[in-house]
Amino acid sequence: MLSEKEDKLGTLVIAVPRPKDLLGPPSSSVLLGDKNVATARMFAENLAMRKEKIVLVSIYLETMDERQAQSALRRLLEKVTVDQPQKEGLTT
């Protein structure tokens, strides 16, 4: 949930990653809202591709322009979604 000022539900997008054997970007759909559709879809698809999981992204911008907010939101997402290396096996 990405919002300006306080937590509010904004444009809500779901993105589903493609199976590994299929090429192409994740599929995404807007579930709610229409104000920040381009940004919400972009972030949802990017996260679904990176994490290989179903992702819900909500973006609420009250005063910031969508284009201005993209770089700040990208930095925020990179901070909170640090990629962790895959564990190959457990050792005892």
Secondary structure, DSSP 8 states (H G I E B T S, - for coil): -EESSS----EEEEEE---TTS-S--EEEEEE-STTHHHHHHHHHHHHHHHTS-EEEEEE-SSS-HHHHHHHHHHHHHHH------------
